[in-house]
Amino acid sequence: MIVSDIPSFLKHKDDYNYRSLGASGAVSAVVFATIIFSPWSSIYIFGALKISATVYAVLYIFYCVYMGKKGTDNVNHDAHLWGSLFGLAYTLILVALLQPELFTGIIEQLKHPSLLGN
């Protein structure tokens, strides 16, 4: 959660009217860490549109970048973006350091893509 908010803090450190508090960046990190282990699982957007977790991840990153630059709502999209990227990086680093044999399973899963998920 702290890592996801550092970029927002640095970006708005001189803006005393800016306030952002929440755990959504940490939630994004957990979701993206899960996607590493099950990249083609199904995610339902609005409970109706079924897509794979990998497609969701790509769309989510683009959405966070776009909305973060637009800045027209009261959502900390930068925290979502950096939380997601941290979740990916941290999980891959942990796997590499603690359980490198898991990469075989991750790569095997990536060999069987599905745009709509399994």
FENWOCOR-V858417 format. One record per run of one state. SS is the DSSP state (a for helix, b for strand, c for the rest). FROM is the first residue (numbers start at 1). TO is the last residue. If there is no record, write none. Layout:
ss = [SS | SS]
from = [FROM | FROM]
to = [TO | TO]
This chain:
ss = [c | a | c | a | c | b | c | b | a | c | a | c | a | c]
from = [1 | 2 | 12 | 24 | 38 | 42 | 46 | 49 | 53 | 71 | 77 | 99 | 102 | 111]
to = [1 | 11 | 23 | 37 | 41 | 45 | 48 | 52 | 70 | 76 | 98 | 101 | 110 | 118]
